[in-house]
């Protein structure tokens, strides 16, 4: 595997990506965010960060990508990795002792992302704050952040025509049926009654639909599904 | 108590994982007659090589009594690749906040029953349910899709942990049937299972304490004197000098390798089943 160069954005990807990270940081109350991922099919490596330029240069210059446990270790986890879990590792001290000089704290977490073709990514965020603040912030943002991390990963993995074709969203009949009822103006409880399933079942399918269509909201998912001919316009 | 083992700490718990694979072989291969591959008395499949997370229940002597495996639904998982019959050819759910849970099992031989009334559910079963729901919830997971058999489905219902719905169909799998159930990871559900089994306080065990107990057992075995005194003394010094969980684990593994199976009598007695 080629070393990850987090200082630059991978070829062919959107230049606006660091701005997307800025938006995520603003929404979730975070200082900085970083994404790194490997596409196992075309072997491309992607890295996007919104850290200060001075820290990016320092990081790459010292080859921290080879020892940073928030990258190497955390990507193999299933659950979110709070950096407290990595503090015992050697690399952590080396990287974060220097990070402190650039005003970057140690309260952070890494969200591992897995895609359907063995592709993996990691999305990490950091915030300088007290222990108490961090644990309540963490609880509050973790579900939303998981979703954002996966959307971000999927977006990068879809770049290029072959990748986009391979990642055509496959919706189940149930998912299409529910989305069609949403397009017809029905509420989630209504759809539950119509299909004799629980409201939560409706909700869980819509969450899956949004993920598959790379949509942040259900209206956006409806628009995309109509555009792709997956459901009928009403 | 509950221990979560994933790619980050599996090198510290290889003995526990090995015991877990043997438990799975006894339950899924011998008792339930599922169509699983067993080699050397261990049930291991392709998904075990994909760095899953295991939520493992241990008894007071740190023996494995229950386990379950979690994988993200965004990546390769069993419903997408193996249990596709259940989904009747339909695409699986995919969400960053839905995990798939498979291979839920409990060592029924090694357990006393607790709970209430007719058809009780063991405390170990409930503790594993609480542990897996809490671990998922702490990771921002909102729902779990779980592949189970009808017996487990009844166990879930009896322990006030009934699925809120099912996906796909119930299909034949070896000697039994399999189905996919949905469980939310809400605080309400966790509170219901805790209340049912009378589980209070933290169910997760302290890895530092676990390492110390293991050190005690290994040192006791070294003291028994099957090994040259100088070697035993050296190994005990190594264990005592270890600072971190990683160092203790390395020292203990060395001692256990030299001692052979004597160091872990608990595991030996379990292996008969």
Interface residues (C-beta under 8 A of the other chain):
Chain A: X73 X74 X76 X77 X78 X79 X80 X81 X85 X86 X88 X112 X113 X114 X115 X116 X118 X120 X142 X143 X144 X145 X146 X147 X149 X150 X170 X171 X172 X173 X174 X175 X197 X198 X200 X201 X204 X205 X207 X208 X211 X212
Chain B: X4 X6 X7 X8 X51 X52 X53 X70 X71 X72 X73 X74 X75 X76 X80 X87 X90 X91 X92 X93 X94 X95 X96 X97 X98 X99 X135 X136 X138 X139 X140 X141 X142 X143 X164 X165 X167 X182 X184 X244 X245 X246
